[in-house]
Each structure stands twice: as structure tokens, then as C-alpha cells.
Amino acid sequence: MAYAKIHVLITPLLSDEEYYVQKGVGWALREMYNAYPRETLFYFHEHIHEITSIAFTAAMEKMKPAEKDKLKALRKEYRASTLRN
């Protein structure tokens, strides 16, 4: 499955600090969502705490508003819980 190959390439780059690497991660996630929406949403849920704001914004460009809202809420919830601890 192509998703598994893409997943393996993207995950190590989540922590890269370079702006354009993060833009690329976001673009890759965006295109991965176009081809494999269910798997990519699971990936977002699994890695929501690792995806930078740059990659997150780029990845959301073509998502349906309802999906965007769910992921934004999940990200906000995660960030709020880490601030409390």
C-alpha cells in the first residue's frame, strides 16, 4: 500500500526545524489526504502533538470545513491539556 510508504517518509520529518521541510510535510499530508482520507485522518489523530503549525496549516488547505474544525479542536484540546500539566 502506497500510504504505508508515504507514512514512513513523512514521520521522521515531523520534528525537522526547517520551514520549507515543514511546508513539504504539510503538502505531503495534504496530498496524502486526497488519496487516502481515512488513513490520513487517523495519522493526524495519532501525530497531532508532533505536527507543526506550518505543516498543519498547509495540510488543511483542501480539507472539508467539518474535518478542519474537528482537527483544529483536537489540536486545541491537546495543547490545552499540555498547558494544564
Biopython code that builds the backbone (N, CA, C, O; Angstrom):
import numpy as np
from Bio.PDB.StructureBuilder import StructureBuilder

atoms = [
    (1, "MET", "N", (0.848, -1.193, 0.000)),
    (1, "MET", "CA", (0.000, 0.000, 0.000)),
    (1, "MET", "C", (0.887, 1.248, 0.000)),
    (1, "MET", "O", (1.838, 1.349, 0.775)),
    (2, "ALA", "N", (0.565, 2.177, -0.866)),
    (2, "ALA", "CA", (1.354, 3.397, -1.002)),
    (2, "ALA", "C", (1.312, 4.251, 0.270)),
    (2, "ALA", "O", (2.296, 4.905, 0.617)),
    (3, "TYR", "N", (0.161, 4.240, 0.965)),
    (3, "TYR", "CA", (0.043, 5.021, 2.193)),
    (3, "TYR", "C", (1.149, 4.667, 3.180)),
    (3, "TYR", "O", (1.755, 5.557, 3.778)),
    (4, "ALA", "N", (1.411, 3.401, 3.351)),
    (4, "ALA", "CA", (2.434, 2.953, 4.306)),
    (4, "ALA", "C", (3.809, 3.476, 3.917)),
    (4, "ALA", "O", (4.598, 3.849, 4.785)),
    (5, "LYS", "N", (4.100, 3.508, 2.629)),
    (5, "LYS", "CA", (5.396, 4.018, 2.165)),
    (5, "LYS", "C", (5.513, 5.511, 2.430)),
    (5, "LYS", "O", (6.568, 5.988, 2.849)),
    (6, "ILE", "N", (4.440, 6.246, 2.190)),
    (6, "ILE", "CA", (4.450, 7.697, 2.418)),
    (6, "ILE", "C", (4.567, 7.989, 3.912)),
    (6, "ILE", "O", (5.343, 8.850, 4.324)),
    (7, "HIS", "N", (3.806, 7.278, 4.703)),
    (7, "HIS", "CA", (3.805, 7.432, 6.162)),
    (7, "HIS", "C", (5.228, 7.312, 6.710)),
    (7, "HIS", "O", (5.642, 8.113, 7.547)),
    (8, "VAL", "N", (5.958, 6.331, 6.247)),
    (8, "VAL", "CA", (7.325, 6.086, 6.719)),
    (8, "VAL", "C", (8.259, 7.242, 6.336)),
    (8, "VAL", "O", (9.208, 7.535, 7.064)),
    (9, "LEU", "N", (8.005, 7.882, 5.227)),
    (9, "LEU", "CA", (8.846, 9.002, 4.793)),
    (9, "LEU", "C", (8.530, 10.293, 5.536)),
    (9, "LEU", "O", (9.432, 11.087, 5.805)),
    (10, "ILE", "N", (7.289, 10.507, 5.864)),
    (10, "ILE", "CA", (6.871, 11.764, 6.496)),
    (10, "ILE", "C", (7.183, 11.810, 7.985)),
    (10, "ILE", "O", (7.664, 12.828, 8.483)),
    (11, "THR", "N", (6.920, 10.739, 8.690)),
    (11, "THR", "CA", (7.027, 10.744, 10.151)),
    (11, "THR", "C", (8.376, 11.228, 10.684)),
    (11, "THR", "O", (8.384, 12.017, 11.629)),
    (12, "PRO", "N", (9.513, 10.804, 10.136)),
    (12, "PRO", "CA", (10.785, 11.302, 10.673)),
    (12, "PRO", "C", (10.995, 12.809, 10.466)),
    (12, "PRO", "O", (11.818, 13.420, 11.147)),
    (13, "LEU", "N", (10.257, 13.397, 9.536)),
    (13, "LEU", "CA", (10.417, 14.821, 9.249)),
    (13, "LEU", "C", (9.542, 15.720, 10.117)),
    (13, "LEU", "O", (9.673, 16.943, 10.065)),
    (14, "LEU", "N", (8.661, 15.138, 10.903)),
    (14, "LEU", "CA", (7.764, 15.942, 11.733)),
    (14, "LEU", "C", (8.516, 16.851, 12.699)),
    (14, "LEU", "O", (8.036, 17.934, 13.032)),
    (15, "SER", "N", (9.677, 16.423, 13.144)),
    (15, "SER", "CA", (10.434, 17.211, 14.117)),
    (15, "SER", "C", (11.502, 18.101, 13.483)),
    (15, "SER", "O", (12.222, 18.801, 14.195)),
    (16, "ASP", "N", (11.613, 18.083, 12.166)),
    (16, "ASP", "CA", (12.600, 18.923, 11.483)),
    (16, "ASP", "C", (12.249, 20.395, 11.693)),
    (16, "ASP", "O", (11.078, 20.769, 11.629)),
    (17, "GLU", "N", (13.245, 21.218, 11.941)),
    (17, "GLU", "CA", (13.005, 22.623, 12.270)),
    (17, "GLU", "C", (13.001, 23.563, 11.068)),
    (17, "GLU", "O", (12.678, 24.742, 11.214)),
    (18, "GLU", "N", (13.349, 23.070, 9.902)),
    (18, "GLU", "CA", (13.399, 23.919, 8.713)),
    (18, "GLU", "C", (11.990, 24.246, 8.202)),
    (18, "GLU", "O", (11.135, 23.369, 8.081)),
    (19, "TYR", "N", (11.778, 25.520, 7.911)),
    (19, "TYR", "CA", (10.480, 25.997, 7.448)),
    (19, "TYR", "C", (10.004, 25.244, 6.204)),
    (19, "TYR", "O", (8.876, 24.752, 6.167)),
    (20, "TYR", "N", (10.859, 25.155, 5.196)),
    (20, "TYR", "CA", (10.437, 24.537, 3.940)),
    (20, "TYR", "C", (10.274, 23.024, 4.050)),
    (20, "TYR", "O", (9.516, 22.429, 3.283)),
    (21, "VAL", "N", (10.958, 22.408, 4.973)),
    (21, "VAL", "CA", (10.717, 20.982, 5.223)),
    (21, "VAL", "C", (9.306, 20.829, 5.794)),
    (21, "VAL", "O", (8.570, 19.925, 5.399)),
    (22, "GLN", "N", (8.935, 21.703, 6.716)),
    (22, "GLN", "CA", (7.596, 21.635, 7.302)),
    (22, "GLN", "C", (6.513, 21.954, 6.274)),
    (22, "GLN", "O", (5.439, 21.353, 6.302)),
    (23, "LYS", "N", (6.786, 22.892, 5.369)),
    (23, "LYS", "CA", (5.845, 23.161, 4.279)),
    (23, "LYS", "C", (5.677, 21.895, 3.434)),
    (23, "LYS", "O", (4.563, 21.533, 3.056)),
    (24, "GLY", "N", (6.792, 21.233, 3.145)),
    (24, "GLY", "CA", (6.747, 19.993, 2.371)),
    (24, "GLY", "C", (5.983, 18.901, 3.084)),
    (24, "GLY", "O", (5.236, 18.151, 2.456)),
    (25, "VAL", "N", (6.164, 18.804, 4.388)),
    (25, "VAL", "CA", (5.414, 17.824, 5.188)),
    (25, "VAL", "C", (3.920, 18.123, 5.068)),
    (25, "VAL", "O", (3.110, 17.217, 4.871)),
    (26, "GLY", "N", (3.570, 19.387, 5.186)),
    (26, "GLY", "CA", (2.168, 19.782, 5.064)),
    (26, "GLY", "C", (1.601, 19.457, 3.698)),
    (26, "GLY", "O", (0.487, 18.946, 3.588)),
    (27, "TRP", "N", (2.364, 19.752, 2.654)),
    (27, "TRP", "CA", (1.905, 19.449, 1.294)),
    (27, "TRP", "C", (1.745, 17.946, 1.099)),
    (27, "TRP", "O", (0.784, 17.487, 0.481)),
    (28, "ALA", "N", (2.694, 17.190, 1.631)),
    (28, "ALA", "CA", (2.619, 15.728, 1.508)),
    (28, "ALA", "C", (1.385, 15.192, 2.244)),
    (28, "ALA", "O", (0.687, 14.313, 1.740)),
    (29, "LEU", "N", (1.126, 15.726, 3.432)),
    (29, "LEU", "CA", (-0.063, 15.306, 4.183)),
    (29, "LEU", "C", (-1.345, 15.700, 3.444)),
    (29, "LEU", "O", (-2.319, 14.947, 3.430)),
    (30, "ARG", "N", (-1.335, 16.874, 2.836)),
    (30, "ARG", "CA", (-2.498, 17.328, 2.064)),
    (30, "ARG", "C", (-2.789, 16.371, 0.911)),
    (30, "ARG", "O", (-3.933, 15.968, 0.703)),
    (31, "GLU", "N", (-1.750, 16.013, 0.169)),
    (31, "GLU", "CA", (-1.930, 15.112, -0.963)),
    (31, "GLU", "C", (-2.243, 13.689, -0.499)),
    (31, "GLU", "O", (-2.980, 12.957, -1.160)),
    (32, "MET", "N", (-1.678, 13.312, 0.634)),
    (32, "MET", "CA", (-1.973, 12.003, 1.201)),
    (32, "MET", "C", (-3.463, 11.944, 1.586)),
    (32, "MET", "O", (-4.119, 10.919, 1.399)),
    (33, "TYR", "N", (-3.974, 13.037, 2.115)),
    (33, "TYR", "CA", (-5.399, 13.110, 2.472)),
    (33, "TYR", "C", (-6.275, 12.969, 1.229)),
    (33, "TYR", "O", (-7.314, 12.311, 1.271)),
    (34, "ASN", "N", (-5.854, 13.589, 0.122)),
    (34, "ASN", "CA", (-6.634, 13.491, -1.118)),
    (34, "ASN", "C", (-6.751, 12.040, -1.588)),
    (34, "ASN", "O", (-7.801, 11.625, -2.078)),
    (35, "ALA", "N", (-5.685, 11.281, -1.439)),
    (35, "ALA", "CA", (-5.672, 9.891, -1.910)),
    (35, "ALA", "C", (-6.177, 8.897, -0.860)),
    (35, "ALA", "O", (-6.847, 7.920, -1.196)),
    (36, "TYR", "N", (-5.855, 9.150, 0.401)),
    (36, "TYR", "CA", (-6.188, 8.224, 1.498)),
    (36, "TYR", "C", (-6.799, 8.996, 2.673)),
    (36, "TYR", "O", (-6.166, 9.097, 3.724)),
    (37, "PRO", "N", (-8.000, 9.539, 2.525)),
    (37, "PRO", "CA", (-8.557, 10.396, 3.577)),
    (37, "PRO", "C", (-8.697, 9.722, 4.944)),
    (37, "PRO", "O", (-8.324, 10.306, 5.962)),
    (38, "ARG", "N", (-9.220, 8.523, 4.973)),
    (38, "ARG", "CA", (-9.442, 7.840, 6.261)),
    (38, "ARG", "C", (-8.126, 7.577, 6.984)),
    (38, "ARG", "O", (-8.003, 7.854, 8.177)),
    (39, "GLU", "N", (-7.147, 7.044, 6.264)),
    (39, "GLU", "CA", (-5.850, 6.737, 6.859)),
    (39, "GLU", "C", (-5.134, 8.001, 7.311)),
    (39, "GLU", "O", (-4.472, 8.016, 8.348)),
    (40, "THR", "N", (-5.272, 9.062, 6.520)),
    (40, "THR", "CA", (-4.602, 10.314, 6.857)),
    (40, "THR", "C", (-5.231, 10.960, 8.085)),
    (40, "THR", "O", (-4.518, 11.524, 8.915)),
    (41, "LEU", "N", (-6.541, 10.887, 8.213)),
    (41, "LEU", "CA", (-7.187, 11.411, 9.418)),
    (41, "LEU", "C", (-6.724, 10.646, 10.649)),
    (41, "LEU", "O", (-6.494, 11.240, 11.702)),
    (42, "PHE", "N", (-6.589, 9.341, 10.523)),
    (42, "PHE", "CA", (-6.045, 8.551, 11.623)),
    (42, "PHE", "C", (-4.616, 9.009, 11.945)),
    (42, "PHE", "O", (-4.240, 9.117, 13.112)),
    (43, "TYR", "N", (-3.830, 9.275, 10.902)),
    (43, "TYR", "CA", (-2.453, 9.756, 11.091)),
    (43, "TYR", "C", (-2.463, 11.077, 11.853)),
    (43, "TYR", "O", (-1.661, 11.272, 12.766)),
    (44, "PHE", "N", (-3.355, 11.974, 11.490)),
    (44, "PHE", "CA", (-3.466, 13.251, 12.203)),
    (44, "PHE", "C", (-3.785, 13.012, 13.674)),
    (44, "PHE", "O", (-3.164, 13.617, 14.547)),
    (45, "HIS", "N", (-4.731, 12.148, 13.952)),
    (45, "HIS", "CA", (-5.097, 11.868, 15.341)),
    (45, "HIS", "C", (-3.914, 11.274, 16.109)),
    (45, "HIS", "O", (-3.713, 11.573, 17.286)),
    (46, "GLU", "N", (-3.158, 10.456, 15.450)),
    (46, "GLU", "CA", (-2.023, 9.783, 16.078)),
    (46, "GLU", "C", (-0.841, 10.735, 16.310)),
    (46, "GLU", "O", (-0.098, 10.579, 17.280)),
    (47, "HIS", "N", (-0.672, 11.713, 15.426)),
    (47, "HIS", "CA", (0.508, 12.585, 15.475)),
    (47, "HIS", "C", (0.164, 14.063, 15.685)),
    (47, "HIS", "O", (0.993, 14.927, 15.398)),
    (48, "ILE", "N", (-1.018, 14.365, 16.171)),
    (48, "ILE", "CA", (-1.467, 15.749, 16.306)),
    (48, "ILE", "C", (-0.507, 16.577, 17.164)),
    (48, "ILE", "O", (-0.363, 17.782, 16.956)),
    (49, "HIS", "N", (0.139, 15.932, 18.112)),
    (49, "HIS", "CA", (1.060, 16.632, 19.010)),
    (49, "HIS", "C", (2.426, 16.884, 18.369)),
    (49, "HIS", "O", (3.224, 17.645, 18.918)),
    (50, "GLU", "N", (2.711, 16.270, 17.233)),
    (50, "GLU", "CA", (4.011, 16.415, 16.586)),
    (50, "GLU", "C", (3.979, 17.313, 15.350)),
    (50, "GLU", "O", (5.019, 17.826, 14.936)),
    (51, "ILE", "N", (2.819, 17.507, 14.764)),
    (51, "ILE", "CA", (2.711, 18.271, 13.524)),
    (51, "ILE", "C", (2.831, 19.753, 13.840)),
    (51, "ILE", "O", (2.073, 20.289, 14.649)),
    (52, "THR", "N", (3.788, 20.411, 13.195)),
    (52, "THR", "CA", (4.000, 21.837, 13.446)),
    (52, "THR", "C", (2.860, 22.655, 12.869)),
    (52, "THR", "O", (2.099, 22.167, 12.034)),
    (53, "SER", "N", (2.741, 23.893, 13.312)),
    (53, "SER", "CA", (1.684, 24.757, 12.800)),
    (53, "SER", "C", (1.851, 25.014, 11.308)),
    (53, "SER", "O", (0.856, 25.145, 10.594)),
    (54, "ILE", "N", (3.076, 25.087, 10.828)),
    (54, "ILE", "CA", (3.332, 25.294, 9.399)),
    (54, "ILE", "C", (2.785, 24.119, 8.600)),
    (54, "ILE", "O", (2.050, 24.313, 7.632)),
    (55, "ALA", "N", (3.139, 22.911, 9.000)),
    (55, "ALA", "CA", (2.676, 21.711, 8.298)),
    (55, "ALA", "C", (1.167, 21.548, 8.448)),
    (55, "ALA", "O", (0.482, 21.169, 7.499)),
    (56, "PHE", "N", (0.660, 21.830, 9.627)),
    (56, "PHE", "CA", (-0.770, 21.690, 9.909)),
    (56, "PHE", "C", (-1.587, 22.587, 8.992)),
    (56, "PHE", "O", (-2.577, 22.146, 8.408)),
    (57, "THR", "N", (-1.180, 23.832, 8.866)),
    (57, "THR", "CA", (-1.889, 24.787, 8.017)),
    (57, "THR", "C", (-1.858, 24.355, 6.556)),
    (57, "THR", "O", (-2.887, 24.379, 5.879)),
    (58, "ALA", "N", (-0.696, 23.963, 6.070)),
    (58, "ALA", "CA", (-0.569, 23.531, 4.678)),
    (58, "ALA", "C", (-1.388, 22.263, 4.415)),
    (58, "ALA", "O", (-1.982, 22.120, 3.346)),
    (59, "ALA", "N", (-1.420, 21.366, 5.362)),
    (59, "ALA", "CA", (-2.139, 20.097, 5.193)),
    (59, "ALA", "C", (-3.644, 20.291, 5.126)),
    (59, "ALA", "O", (-4.346, 19.486, 4.515)),
    (60, "MET", "N", (-4.141, 21.339, 5.740)),
    (60, "MET", "CA", (-5.581, 21.567, 5.834)),
    (60, "MET", "C", (-6.177, 22.304, 4.643)),
    (60, "MET", "O", (-7.395, 22.472, 4.574)),
    (61, "GLU", "N", (-5.358, 22.742, 3.716)),
    (61, "GLU", "CA", (-5.817, 23.617, 2.639)),
    (61, "GLU", "C", (-7.007, 23.076, 1.851)),
    (61, "GLU", "O", (-7.890, 23.849, 1.480)),
    (62, "LYS", "N", (-7.055, 21.794, 1.591)),
    (62, "LYS", "CA", (-8.112, 21.228, 0.754)),
    (62, "LYS", "C", (-9.120, 20.373, 1.510)),
    (62, "LYS", "O", (-9.968, 19.721, 0.901)),
    (63, "MET", "N", (-9.028, 20.376, 2.826)),
    (63, "MET", "CA", (-9.956, 19.567, 3.623)),
    (63, "MET", "C", (-11.326, 20.229, 3.692)),
    (63, "MET", "O", (-11.466, 21.445, 3.559)),
    (64, "LYS", "N", (-12.306, 19.404, 3.900)),
    (64, "LYS", "CA", (-13.661, 19.904, 4.097)),
    (64, "LYS", "C", (-13.697, 20.672, 5.412)),
    (64, "LYS", "O", (-12.996, 20.311, 6.358)),
    (65, "PRO", "N", (-14.509, 21.733, 5.481)),
    (65, "PRO", "CA", (-14.578, 22.532, 6.714)),
    (65, "PRO", "C", (-14.865, 21.722, 7.975)),
    (65, "PRO", "O", (-14.309, 22.008, 9.035)),
    (66, "ALA", "N", (-15.719, 20.724, 7.867)),
    (66, "ALA", "CA", (-16.053, 19.906, 9.047)),
    (66, "ALA", "C", (-14.821, 19.155, 9.549)),
    (66, "ALA", "O", (-14.592, 19.077, 10.756)),
    (67, "GLU", "N", (-14.027, 18.604, 8.630)),
    (67, "GLU", "CA", (-12.809, 17.888, 9.017)),
    (67, "GLU", "C", (-11.795, 18.856, 9.631)),
    (67, "GLU", "O", (-11.152, 18.539, 10.632)),
    (68, "LYS", "N", (-11.659, 20.029, 9.027)),
    (68, "LYS", "CA", (-10.740, 21.049, 9.555)),
    (68, "LYS", "C", (-11.116, 21.392, 10.987)),
    (68, "LYS", "O", (-10.263, 21.438, 11.873)),
    (69, "ASP", "N", (-12.399, 21.631, 11.200)),
    (69, "ASP", "CA", (-12.864, 22.018, 12.532)),
    (69, "ASP", "C", (-12.580, 20.938, 13.568)),
    (69, "ASP", "O", (-12.171, 21.241, 14.688)),
    (70, "LYS", "N", (-12.796, 19.675, 13.194)),
    (70, "LYS", "CA", (-12.525, 18.567, 14.116)),
    (70, "LYS", "C", (-11.050, 18.509, 14.490)),
    (70, "LYS", "O", (-10.704, 18.347, 15.660)),
    (71, "LEU", "N", (-10.186, 18.643, 13.488)),
    (71, "LEU", "CA", (-8.754, 18.563, 13.759)),
    (71, "LEU", "C", (-8.258, 19.774, 14.537)),
    (71, "LEU", "O", (-7.397, 19.643, 15.408)),
    (72, "LYS", "N", (-8.787, 20.931, 14.235)),
    (72, "LYS", "CA", (-8.416, 22.131, 14.998)),
    (72, "LYS", "C", (-8.824, 21.988, 16.461)),
    (72, "LYS", "O", (-8.072, 22.348, 17.367)),
    (73, "ALA", "N", (-10.027, 21.457, 16.678)),
    (73, "ALA", "CA", (-10.496, 21.244, 18.051)),
    (73, "ALA", "C", (-9.628, 20.222, 18.773)),
    (73, "ALA", "O", (-9.294, 20.406, 19.944)),
    (74, "LEU", "N", (-9.261, 19.147, 18.084)),
    (74, "LEU", "CA", (-8.393, 18.131, 18.671)),
    (74, "LEU", "C", (-7.039, 18.726, 19.043)),
    (74, "LEU", "O", (-6.508, 18.461, 20.122)),
    (75, "ARG", "N", (-6.490, 19.529, 18.142)),
    (75, "ARG", "CA", (-5.195, 20.179, 18.390)),
    (75, "ARG", "C", (-5.293, 21.153, 19.570)),
    (75, "ARG", "O", (-4.407, 21.198, 20.424)),
    (76, "LYS", "N", (-6.368, 21.922, 19.605)),
    (76, "LYS", "CA", (-6.579, 22.875, 20.690)),
    (76, "LYS", "C", (-6.721, 22.149, 22.032)),
    (76, "LYS", "O", (-6.170, 22.579, 23.046)),
    (77, "GLU", "N", (-7.465, 21.047, 22.017)),
    (77, "GLU", "CA", (-7.652, 20.238, 23.230)),
    (77, "GLU", "C", (-6.318, 19.682, 23.721)),
    (77, "GLU", "O", (-6.025, 19.711, 24.916)),
    (78, "TYR", "N", (-5.516, 19.179, 22.790)),
    (78, "TYR", "CA", (-4.205, 18.635, 23.166)),
    (78, "TYR", "C", (-3.340, 19.733, 23.775)),
    (78, "TYR", "O", (-2.727, 19.531, 24.824)),
    (79, "ARG", "N", (-3.289, 20.882, 23.129)),
    (79, "ARG", "CA", (-2.458, 21.983, 23.638)),
    (79, "ARG", "C", (-2.932, 22.459, 25.001)),
    (79, "ARG", "O", (-2.111, 22.753, 25.870)),
    (80, "ALA", "N", (-4.226, 22.541, 25.203)),
    (80, "ALA", "CA", (-4.767, 22.953, 26.495)),
    (80, "ALA", "C", (-4.401, 21.949, 27.581)),
    (80, "ALA", "O", (-4.081, 22.341, 28.703)),
    (81, "SER", "N", (-4.446, 20.672, 27.262)),
    (81, "SER", "CA", (-4.125, 19.660, 28.264)),
    (81, "SER", "C", (-2.636, 19.686, 28.620)),
    (81, "SER", "O", (-2.285, 19.407, 29.767)),
    (82, "THR", "N", (-1.759, 20.010, 27.679)),
    (82, "THR", "CA", (-0.341, 20.077, 27.996)),
    (82, "THR", "C", (-0.011, 21.315, 28.808)),
    (82, "THR", "O", (0.942, 21.307, 29.587)),
    (83, "LEU", "N", (-0.784, 22.380, 28.639)),
    (83, "LEU", "CA", (-0.568, 23.592, 29.429)),
    (83, "LEU", "C", (-0.990, 23.397, 30.874)),
    (83, "LEU", "O", (-0.392, 23.968, 31.786)),
    (84, "ARG", "N", (-2.025, 22.584, 31.081)),
    (84, "ARG", "CA", (-2.508, 22.318, 32.439)),
    (84, "ARG", "C", (-1.560, 21.461, 33.250)),
    (84, "ARG", "O", (-1.509, 21.552, 34.476)),
    (85, "ASN", "N", (-0.808, 20.625, 32.545)),
    (85, "ASN", "CA", (0.103, 19.693, 33.243)),
    (85, "ASN", "C", (1.415, 20.288, 33.512)),
    (85, "ASN", "O", (2.283, 19.633, 34.088)),
]
sb = StructureBuilder()
sb.init_structure("model")
sb.init_model(0)
sb.init_chain("A")
sb.init_seg("    ")
for serial, (resi, resn, name, xyz) in enumerate(atoms, 1):
    if name == "N":
        sb.init_residue(resn, " ", resi, " ")
    sb.init_atom(name, np.array(xyz, "f"), 0.0, 1.0, " ", f" {name:<3s}", serial, name[0])
structure = sb.get_structure()
